[in-house]
Amino acid sequence: MKVLVTGGAGFIGSHVADGYRAQGLEVVVVDDLSRGSKRNLRAGAPFYQADIRDRAALEEIFRKEKPDLVNHHAAQIDVRLSVKDPVCDASSNILGSLNLVELALASKVRRFIYASTGGAIYGEPETLPAGEETPVRPLAPYGVSKHTFELYLWTMRKLYGLPFVVLRYGNVYGPRQSSKGEAGVVAIFSEQMLGGVTPTIYGDGTKTRDYIEVSDVVRANWAALSKGEGEIFNIASGNPTSDYEIFAAIREALGFPGIEPKYAPKRPGEVDHIVLGIGKAASHLDWKPAVRLQEGIRRAAEWIRAKHDNG
Ligand SMILES: NC(=O)c1ccc[n+]([C@@H]2O[C@H](COP(=O)([O-])OP(=O)(O)OC[C@H]3O[C@@H](n4cnc5c(N)ncnc54)[C@H](O)[C@@H]3O)[C@@H](O)[C@H]2O)c1
């Protein structure tokens, strides 16, 4: 069984690719390396440096590799860039994704697994935790583009029978997460602490997020190979963690007991409180998070420290 993983040189996609290999699947990676890194690729494994907006390049890859499954992680993930340039965001996250779905249909793939977001599509829900049925009210174009492609999948299933699974992640963290850009507060705060820079919390530290360790996300992608067809699932911890709590957990893991964060005004478009309901993933995918926050932060911090020490 061969799976084509888009975004497989990036943070989550590379873990998913490794996880699939560990399950005995053949893995082909497509990534334009706009954010991903060759360091995240496995030597000897097929890799195509290609932009998912490049239809001709994708056609050639599908023709050559004939994947049985598609796991789609490639995306423009910068929320603030999506605010500045929604067309650029939509060109990757909607049009690029549509290229993939059309080619997946043409090559009759058995399943299309799509990495969506639970952190950026529900906006500021009236009740928490937000379940999959919570109205979609994104506060930034990134959430709009990620959700729009979910709708395409639903429609393509109705029209042509394309089997799909959508996984809406909470805030994913863990080894290989980049500290560059806006996402990835665990990586950003860790790099800052190790570099002697005081981390900045936007707001008063009480905003809450739902953090999930990347190995739990990998297990959800395993489950999605055989379960949950035609469904959308939140993949998260189900627990709220405040900005200050995440700061304190990283501080403890790295051993900087004395430092306190700086505070700056909250940035527009940021959600105050989000926590995701994960009951549906438990019942349909037989999936539950296994890594507790303290343990996950310890693993991430260890990786970032090693990377920092090696320059
Ligand atoms: N990190 C999170 O907390 C989080 C939360 C919810 C959803 N997601 C989703 O998970 C997926 C992976 O996110 P990540 O955090 O690993 O980010 P990442 O930036 O590390 O990975 C994305 C990868 O896609 C590649 N890419 C970007 N645009 C591309 C294009 N047009 N063509 C080909 N490749 C392209 C990048 O080079 C990168 O390697 C994304 O779809 C994102 O929307 C992430």
PDBQT file of the ligand as one rigid body, heavy atoms in Angstrom, charges set to zero:
ROOT
HETATM    1  N1  LIG A 401       0.780  22.940  13.728  1.00  0.00    +0.000 N 
HETATM    2  C1  LIG A 401      -0.466  22.984  14.170  1.00  0.00    +0.000 C 
HETATM    3  O1  LIG A 401      -0.708  23.248  15.334  1.00  0.00    +0.000 OA
HETATM    4  C2  LIG A 401      -1.626  22.687  13.228  1.00  0.00    +0.000 A 
HETATM    5  C3  LIG A 401      -2.919  22.798  13.749  1.00  0.00    +0.000 A 
HETATM    6  C4  LIG A 401      -4.001  22.530  12.912  1.00  0.00    +0.000 A 
HETATM    7  C5  LIG A 401      -3.790  22.120  11.604  1.00  0.00    +0.000 A 
HETATM    8  N2  LIG A 401      -2.532  22.024  11.120  1.00  0.00    +0.000 N 
HETATM    9  C6  LIG A 401      -2.368  21.607   9.722  1.00  0.00    +0.000 C 
HETATM   10  O2  LIG A 401      -1.398  20.571   9.656  1.00  0.00    +0.000 OA
HETATM   11  C7  LIG A 401      -0.670  20.666   8.433  1.00  0.00    +0.000 C 
HETATM   12  C8  LIG A 401       0.834  20.661   8.701  1.00  0.00    +0.000 C 
HETATM   13  O3  LIG A 401       1.165  21.789   9.514  1.00  0.00    +0.000 OA
HETATM   14  P1  LIG A 401       2.597  21.949  10.209  1.00  0.00    +0.000 P 
HETATM   15  O4  LIG A 401       2.395  22.607  11.510  1.00  0.00    +0.000 OA
HETATM   16  O5  LIG A 401       3.333  20.660  10.139  1.00  0.00    +0.000 OA
HETATM   17  O6  LIG A 401       3.269  23.035   9.257  1.00  0.00    +0.000 OA
HETATM   18  P2  LIG A 401       4.604  22.985   8.395  1.00  0.00    +0.000 P 
HETATM   19  O7  LIG A 401       4.748  24.338   7.775  1.00  0.00    +0.000 OA
HETATM   20  O8  LIG A 401       5.735  22.432   9.180  1.00  0.00    +0.000 OA
HETATM   21  O9  LIG A 401       4.217  21.926   7.269  1.00  0.00    +0.000 OA
HETATM   22  C9  LIG A 401       3.580  22.278   6.068  1.00  0.00    +0.000 C 
HETATM   23  C10 LIG A 401       4.437  21.751   4.944  1.00  0.00    +0.000 C 
HETATM   24  O10 LIG A 401       3.799  22.035   3.702  1.00  0.00    +0.000 OA
HETATM   25  C11 LIG A 401       4.749  22.540   2.791  1.00  0.00    +0.000 C 
HETATM   26  N3  LIG A 401       4.015  23.396   1.854  1.00  0.00    +0.000 N 
HETATM   27  C12 LIG A 401       3.445  24.602   2.114  1.00  0.00    +0.000 A 
HETATM   28  N4  LIG A 401       2.837  25.077   1.004  1.00  0.00    +0.000 NA
HETATM   29  C13 LIG A 401       3.036  24.144   0.028  1.00  0.00    +0.000 A 
HETATM   30  C14 LIG A 401       2.674  24.061  -1.333  1.00  0.00    +0.000 A 
HETATM   31  N5  LIG A 401       1.962  25.041  -1.942  1.00  0.00    +0.000 N 
HETATM   32  N6  LIG A 401       3.045  22.971  -2.047  1.00  0.00    +0.000 NA
HETATM   33  C15 LIG A 401       3.763  21.976  -1.467  1.00  0.00    +0.000 A 
HETATM   34  N7  LIG A 401       4.147  21.995  -0.176  1.00  0.00    +0.000 NA
HETATM   35  C16 LIG A 401       3.789  23.074   0.564  1.00  0.00    +0.000 A 
HETATM   36  C17 LIG A 401       5.779  23.283   3.618  1.00  0.00    +0.000 C 
HETATM   37  O11 LIG A 401       7.048  23.355   3.001  1.00  0.00    +0.000 OA
HETATM   38  C18 LIG A 401       5.817  22.422   4.882  1.00  0.00    +0.000 C 
HETATM   39  O12 LIG A 401       6.824  21.433   4.806  1.00  0.00    +0.000 OA
HETATM   40  C19 LIG A 401      -1.180  21.917   7.722  1.00  0.00    +0.000 C 
HETATM   41  O13 LIG A 401      -2.141  21.517   6.775  1.00  0.00    +0.000 OA
HETATM   42  C20 LIG A 401      -1.855  22.720   8.828  1.00  0.00    +0.000 C 
HETATM   43  O14 LIG A 401      -2.912  23.518   8.322  1.00  0.00    +0.000 OA
HETATM   44  C21 LIG A 401      -1.439  22.311  11.898  1.00  0.00    +0.000 A 
ENDROOT
TORSDOF 0
